[in-house]
């Protein structure tokens, strides 16, 4: 527990969905559309935990890192490219301390979905497959629009 708090503090990741888009769905909940979409992105990625890693994989049985991110965002109607560098070049960067669930965490040659509370969901490697683990010092954070 303490180590995850230290990692979260060192990353500067704070979850703050209250400042999400002001556009909302009609109805009793009045949840921002961006927050609904982010929850769906995280839910998609979370449902893939335990699946295999395969280079170039886009699912449904195996994924590579960008294939998982792409599939998660595609599940809510947002198209992303299939490479970590192309994802970084197309998305808006946000400060690491403003990361929200659903955001794309980026390292050179690797991407993951930020799940909130200091956790990431990622297609790690052929030994580990798709995992949920503490988000370890991403270099950048990107937020898909659309």
C-alpha positions as CSV (number, residue, x, y, z in Angstrom):
1,X,0.0,0.0,0.0
2,X,2.7,2.5,1.0
3,X,4.7,1.8,-2.1
4,X,1.7,2.6,-4.4
5,X,1.1,5.9,-2.5
6,X,4.8,6.8,-3.0
7,X,4.6,5.9,-6.7
8,X,1.4,7.9,-7.1
9,X,2.9,10.9,-5.3
10,X,6.1,10.8,-7.4
11,X,4.0,10.6,-10.6
12,X,1.9,13.5,-9.5
13,X,-1.2,11.7,-10.7
14,X,-4.4,13.0,-9.2
15,X,-7.8,11.8,-10.3
16,X,-10.1,14.7,-10.9
17,X,-13.0,13.9,-13.1
18,X,-15.1,16.8,-11.8
19,X,-13.4,19.1,-14.3
20,X,-14.2,16.8,-17.3
21,X,-16.2,18.2,-20.2
22,X,-19.2,20.2,-19.2
23,X,-21.4,18.4,-21.8
24,X,-23.6,15.8,-20.0
25,X,-26.2,13.2,-20.8
26,X,-29.8,13.9,-19.9
27,X,-31.2,12.1,-17.0
28,X,-30.9,11.8,-13.2
29,X,-27.2,11.0,-13.1
30,X,-26.1,14.0,-15.2
31,X,-22.6,12.4,-15.6
32,X,-20.2,14.2,-18.0
33,X,-20.0,12.4,-21.3
34,X,-16.2,12.4,-21.1
35,X,-16.4,10.6,-17.7
36,X,-18.9,8.0,-19.1
37,X,-16.6,7.3,-22.0
38,X,-13.5,7.1,-19.8
39,X,-15.2,4.5,-17.5
40,X,-16.1,2.5,-20.6
41,X,-12.5,2.7,-21.9
42,X,-11.1,1.5,-18.5
43,X,-13.8,-1.3,-18.4
44,X,-12.8,-2.5,-21.8
45,X,-9.1,-2.6,-20.9
46,X,-9.9,-4.3,-17.6
47,X,-11.9,-7.0,-19.3
48,X,-8.7,-7.9,-21.3
49,X,-6.6,-8.5,-18.2
50,X,-5.2,-12.0,-18.4
51,X,-5.2,-12.2,-22.2
52,X,-2.0,-12.9,-24.1
53,X,0.5,-10.3,-25.5
54,X,1.3,-10.6,-29.2
55,X,3.2,-8.2,-31.3
56,X,0.8,-6.3,-33.6
57,X,-2.1,-7.8,-31.7
58,X,-5.4,-5.9,-31.8
59,X,-7.6,-8.5,-30.0
60,X,-9.8,-10.2,-29.3
61,X,-7.5,-13.0,-28.0
62,X,-4.1,-11.1,-27.8
63,X,-2.9,-7.5,-27.8
64,X,0.2,-5.5,-28.0
65,X,0.4,-2.2,-26.0
66,X,-1.0,0.1,-28.6
67,X,-3.5,-2.5,-29.8
68,X,-5.0,-2.5,-26.4
69,X,-5.1,1.3,-26.1
70,X,-6.6,1.5,-29.6
71,X,-9.2,-1.2,-28.9
72,X,-10.2,0.4,-25.6
73,X,-10.8,3.8,-27.3
74,X,-12.4,2.2,-30.4
75,X,-14.9,0.6,-28.1
76,X,-16.3,4.1,-27.4
77,X,-16.0,5.3,-31.0
78,X,-12.6,7.0,-31.0
79,X,-10.1,5.9,-33.6
80,X,-6.5,5.9,-32.7
81,X,-3.4,4.8,-34.7
82,X,-1.7,1.5,-33.9
83,X,1.7,2.6,-32.6
84,X,2.9,4.3,-29.5
85,X,4.7,7.1,-31.4
86,X,1.7,7.7,-33.7
87,X,-0.7,7.8,-30.7
88,X,1.6,10.4,-29.1
89,X,1.8,12.5,-32.2
90,X,-2.0,12.6,-32.7
91,X,-3.3,13.2,-29.1
92,X,-3.3,16.3,-26.9
93,X,-0.8,16.0,-24.1
94,X,-2.0,16.9,-20.5
95,X,0.2,17.5,-17.4
96,X,0.9,14.2,-15.5
97,X,-0.7,15.7,-12.4
98,X,-4.0,16.1,-14.3
99,X,-4.2,12.4,-15.5
100,X,-7.7,10.9,-15.4
101,X,-9.0,7.4,-15.9
102,X,-8.9,6.5,-19.6
103,X,-6.0,8.7,-20.4
104,X,-3.1,7.2,-22.3
105,X,0.2,6.8,-20.4
106,X,3.2,7.0,-22.6
107,X,6.8,5.8,-22.4
108,X,9.2,5.6,-25.3
109,X,7.9,2.6,-27.3
110,X,5.0,1.8,-24.9
111,X,1.5,3.0,-24.0
112,X,-1.1,2.0,-21.4
113,X,-4.5,3.0,-20.1
114,X,-4.6,4.9,-16.9
115,X,-7.2,3.2,-14.7
116,X,-7.1,5.7,-11.8
117,X,-5.7,5.7,-8.3
118,X,-2.2,5.2,-9.6
119,X,-2.9,2.0,-11.7
120,X,-2.4,1.2,-15.3
121,X,-3.8,-1.5,-17.6
122,X,-1.3,-2.5,-20.2
123,X,-0.3,-5.2,-22.6
124,X,3.1,-5.6,-21.1
125,X,5.1,-8.4,-22.8
126,X,4.8,-12.0,-24.0
127,X,5.5,-13.4,-20.5
128,X,3.0,-11.2,-18.6
129,X,0.3,-10.5,-21.2
130,X,-2.3,-7.9,-20.3
131,X,-2.0,-6.8,-16.7
132,X,-3.2,-4.2,-14.2
133,X,-0.3,-2.8,-12.2
134,X,1.0,0.3,-10.6
135,X,1.6,3.0,-13.2
136,X,5.4,3.4,-13.2
137,X,6.6,6.9,-14.0
138,X,5.0,7.6,-17.4
139,X,7.0,10.2,-19.4
140,X,3.8,11.7,-20.8
141,X,0.0,11.6,-20.5
142,X,-2.3,12.0,-23.5
143,X,-6.1,12.5,-23.6
144,X,-8.0,11.4,-26.7
145,X,-10.8,13.7,-27.8
146,X,-13.6,13.0,-30.1
